[in-house]
Amino acid sequence: MPGYCVPNCKNSASKEFLMKHFPRNPDKRVQWIVNILRANWISTDSSCICEV
């Protein structure tokens, strides 16, 4: 089961939102982490973010 990482987000695949896994490319992964504005958080291979 994927782990959702954006604080206060209530979207999910069961609500028909497209869920994307974080990129495996380290540079792109860092960009995604910076953009979600979550302090002291480390993504995993199962971390997801919704299309919104």
PAVEX-465246 format. One record per residue: residue number from 0; x, y negated, z negated of N, C-alpha, C, O in turn; residue in three letters. Coordinates in steps of 0.001 Angstrom, whole numbers, plus 500000, padded with zeros to 6 digits. Layout:
N
+------+--------+--------+--------+--------+--------+--------+--------+--------+--------+--------+--------+--------+------+
! resi !   n.px !   n.py !   n.pz !  ca.px !  ca.py !  ca.pz !   c.px !   c.py !   c.pz !   o.px !   o.py !   o.pz ! resn !
+------+--------+--------+--------+--------+--------+--------+--------+--------+--------+--------+--------+--------+------+
!  NUM !      X !      Y !      Z !      X !      Y !      Z !      X !      Y !      Z !      X !      Y !      Z !  ALA !
...
+------+--------+--------+--------+--------+--------+--------+--------+--------+--------+--------+--------+--------+------+
This chain:
52
+------+--------+--------+--------+--------+--------+--------+--------+--------+--------+--------+--------+--------+------+
! resi !   n.px !   n.py !   n.pz !  ca.px !  ca.py !  ca.pz !   c.px !   c.py !   c.pz !   o.px !   o.py !   o.pz ! resn !
+------+--------+--------+--------+--------+--------+--------+--------+--------+--------+--------+--------+--------+------+
!    0 ! 500849 ! 501180 ! 500000 ! 500000 ! 500000 ! 500000 ! 500889 ! 498764 ! 500000 ! 501836 ! 498682 ! 499217 !  MET !
!    1 ! 500595 ! 497801 ! 500870 ! 501434 ! 496604 ! 500931 ! 501218 ! 495710 ! 499725 ! 500148 ! 495698 ! 499116 !  PRO !
!    2 ! 502256 ! 494966 ! 499397 ! 502162 ! 493981 ! 498331 ! 501973 ! 492607 ! 498936 ! 502761 ! 492187 ! 499784 !  GLY !
!    3 ! 500939 ! 491902 ! 498512 ! 500674 ! 490570 ! 499034 ! 501397 ! 489558 ! 498165 ! 501442 ! 489714 ! 496945 !  TYR !
!    4 ! 501964 ! 488526 ! 498770 ! 502921 ! 487703 ! 498047 ! 502572 ! 486234 ! 497904 ! 503237 ! 485536 ! 497139 !  CYS !
!    5 ! 501576 ! 485735 ! 498591 ! 501271 ! 484315 ! 498519 ! 500389 ! 484062 ! 497295 ! 499321 ! 484659 ! 497163 !  VAL !
!    6 ! 500838 ! 483173 ! 496397 ! 500059 ! 482903 ! 495187 ! 498640 ! 482433 ! 495507 ! 498435 ! 481616 ! 496405 !  PRO !
!    7 ! 497675 ! 482950 ! 494771 ! 496256 ! 482576 ! 494866 ! 495585 ! 482941 ! 496186 ! 494459 ! 482511 ! 496435 !  ASN !
!    8 ! 496229 ! 483704 ! 497015 ! 495612 ! 484129 ! 498269 ! 494685 ! 485307 ! 497995 ! 495074 ! 486268 ! 497330 !  CYS !
!    9 ! 493483 ! 485234 ! 498496 ! 492486 ! 486299 ! 498296 ! 492214 ! 487075 ! 499587 ! 491337 ! 487939 ! 499614 !  LYS !
!   10 ! 492949 ! 486777 ! 500644 ! 492753 ! 487456 ! 501927 ! 493335 ! 488858 ! 501875 ! 494279 ! 489120 ! 501130 !  ASN !
!   11 ! 492772 ! 489753 ! 502664 ! 493270 ! 491123 ! 502743 ! 492839 ! 491752 ! 504067 ! 491993 ! 491219 ! 504784 !  SER !
!   12 ! 493432 ! 492874 ! 504361 ! 493067 ! 493598 ! 505576 ! 491614 ! 494068 ! 505504 ! 490935 ! 494142 ! 506528 !  ALA !
!   13 ! 491138 ! 494383 ! 504304 ! 489752 ! 494836 ! 504164 ! 488757 ! 493713 ! 504487 ! 487590 ! 493982 ! 504771 !  SER !
!   14 ! 489214 ! 492471 ! 504446 ! 488379 ! 491327 ! 504834 ! 488628 ! 490939 ! 506286 ! 488233 ! 489860 ! 506727 !  LYS !
!   15 ! 489283 ! 491826 ! 507021 ! 489564 ! 491693 ! 508446 ! 490575 ! 490601 ! 508793 ! 490523 ! 490032 ! 509883 !  GLU !
!   16 ! 491490 ! 490308 ! 507874 ! 492599 ! 489410 ! 508171 ! 493771 ! 490248 ! 508661 ! 493999 ! 491354 ! 508171 !  PHE !
!   17 ! 494504 ! 489725 ! 509615 ! 495694 ! 490394 ! 510109 ! 496808 ! 490211 ! 509079 ! 497126 ! 489083 ! 508704 !  LEU !
!   18 ! 497400 ! 491315 ! 508621 ! 498469 ! 491266 ! 507634 ! 499790 ! 491606 ! 508322 ! 499875 ! 492583 ! 509066 !  MET !
!   19 ! 500817 ! 490798 ! 508070 ! 502119 ! 490997 ! 508694 ! 503162 ! 491297 ! 507616 ! 503209 ! 490639 ! 506576 !  LYS !
!   20 ! 503989 ! 492298 ! 507885 ! 505106 ! 492600 ! 506992 ! 506218 ! 491578 ! 507222 ! 506372 ! 491037 ! 508317 !  HIS !
!   21 ! 506984 ! 491329 ! 506170 ! 508115 ! 490416 ! 506303 ! 509126 ! 491004 ! 507283 ! 509298 ! 492221 ! 507344 !  PHE !
!   22 ! 509794 ! 490144 ! 508049 ! 510769 ! 490638 ! 509033 ! 511945 ! 491337 ! 508356 ! 512308 ! 491010 ! 507227 !  PRO !
!   23 ! 512524 ! 492285 ! 509045 ! 513718 ! 492964 ! 508537 ! 514976 ! 492140 ! 508776 ! 515974 ! 492316 ! 508077 !  ARG !
!   24 ! 514939 ! 491237 ! 509762 ! 516059 ! 490355 ! 510036 ! 516262 ! 489444 ! 508820 ! 515352 ! 488696 ! 508463 !  ASN !
!   25 ! 517438 ! 489490 ! 508176 ! 517670 ! 488720 ! 506946 ! 517461 ! 487210 ! 507097 ! 516942 ! 486570 ! 506182 !  PRO !
!   26 ! 517849 ! 486641 ! 508217 ! 517680 ! 485201 ! 508410 ! 516206 ! 484816 ! 508499 ! 515775 ! 483838 ! 507889 !  ASP !
!   27 ! 515443 ! 485583 ! 509256 ! 514014 ! 485302 ! 509380 ! 513286 ! 485561 ! 508064 ! 512361 ! 484831 ! 507707 !  LYS !
!   28 ! 513702 ! 486597 ! 507348 ! 513073 ! 486918 ! 506060 ! 513248 ! 485757 ! 505089 ! 512307 ! 485389 ! 504384 !  ARG !
!   29 ! 514437 ! 485180 ! 505048 ! 514695 ! 484033 ! 504162 ! 513789 ! 482862 ! 504536 ! 513266 ! 482183 ! 503652 !  VAL !
!   30 ! 513600 ! 482621 ! 505817 ! 512718 ! 481527 ! 506254 ! 511296 ! 481751 ! 505761 ! 510647 ! 480816 ! 505291 !  GLN !
!   31 ! 510812 ! 482971 ! 505865 ! 509464 ! 483287 ! 505412 ! 509346 ! 483071 ! 503909 ! 508361 ! 482502 ! 503437 !  TRP !
!   32 ! 510348 ! 483525 ! 503152 ! 510319 ! 483390 ! 501692 ! 510294 ! 481917 ! 501298 ! 509540 ! 481523 ! 500408 !  ILE !
!   33 ! 511107 ! 481111 ! 501950 ! 511132 ! 479676 ! 501662 ! 509763 ! 479061 ! 501947 ! 509295 ! 478216 ! 501183 !  VAL !
!   34 ! 509126 ! 479470 ! 503025 ! 507854 ! 478873 ! 503439 ! 506676 ! 479211 ! 502534 ! 505685 ! 478481 ! 502545 !  ASN !
!   35 ! 506741 ! 480283 ! 501754 ! 505604 ! 480603 ! 500883 ! 505685 ! 479890 ! 499542 ! 504748 ! 479957 ! 498747 !  ILE !
!   36 ! 506806 ! 479202 ! 499280 ! 506943 ! 478367 ! 498082 ! 506697 ! 479130 ! 496786 ! 505948 ! 478670 ! 495923 !  LEU !
!   37 ! 507313 ! 480267 ! 496652 ! 507180 ! 481063 ! 495437 ! 508560 ! 481213 ! 494805 ! 509444 ! 481851 ! 495377 !  ARG !
!   38 ! 508741 ! 480632 ! 493638 ! 510048 ! 480609 ! 492971 ! 510420 ! 481989 ! 492416 ! 509566 ! 482730 ! 491930 !  ALA !
!   39 ! 511697 ! 482310 ! 492499 ! 512260 ! 483524 ! 491897 ! 511562 ! 484804 ! 492351 ! 511323 ! 485703 ! 491546 !  ASN !
!   40 ! 511247 ! 484882 ! 493609 ! 510567 ! 486062 ! 494150 ! 511429 ! 486681 ! 495237 ! 512034 ! 485974 ! 496042 !  TRP !
!   41 ! 511478 ! 487994 ! 495252 ! 512253 ! 488728 ! 496250 ! 511298 ! 489630 ! 497024 ! 510534 ! 490386 ! 496426 !  ILE !
!   42 ! 511339 ! 489553 ! 498336 ! 510458 ! 490386 ! 499160 ! 510998 ! 491814 ! 499227 ! 512187 ! 492069 ! 499034 !  SER !
!   43 ! 510081 ! 492723 ! 499506 ! 510437 ! 494126 ! 499726 ! 509975 ! 494507 ! 501124 ! 509357 ! 493698 ! 501816 !  THR !
!   44 ! 510265 ! 495721 ! 501540 ! 509822 ! 496176 ! 502858 ! 508295 ! 496319 ! 502931 ! 507735 ! 496389 ! 504025 !  ASP !
!   45 ! 507625 ! 496363 ! 501782 ! 506162 ! 496472 ! 501794 ! 505464 ! 495128 ! 501563 ! 504235 ! 495075 ! 501525 !  SER !
!   46 ! 506222 ! 494057 ! 501409 ! 505613 ! 492733 ! 501206 ! 504919 ! 492275 ! 502496 ! 505438 ! 492443 ! 503600 !  SER !
!   47 ! 503733 ! 491694 ! 502317 ! 502937 ! 491228 ! 503461 ! 502459 ! 489808 ! 503247 ! 502398 ! 489301 ! 502126 !  CYS !
!   48 ! 502121 ! 489186 ! 504364 ! 501515 ! 487862 ! 504351 ! 500401 ! 487879 ! 505401 ! 500524 ! 488530 ! 506439 !  ILE !
!   49 ! 499314 ! 487157 ! 505121 ! 498193 ! 487194 ! 506066 ! 498376 ! 486180 ! 507165 ! 499235 ! 485302 ! 507085 !  CYS !
!   50 ! 497560 ! 486308 ! 508192 ! 497649 ! 485437 ! 509354 ! 497303 ! 483984 ! 509041 ! 497684 ! 483088 ! 509795 !  GLU !
!   51 ! 496600 ! 483738 ! 507963 ! 496195 ! 482376 ! 507617 ! 497400 ! 481641 ! 507094 ! 497301 ! 480467 ! 506738 !  VAL !
+------+--------+--------+--------+--------+--------+--------+--------+--------+--------+--------+--------+--------+------+
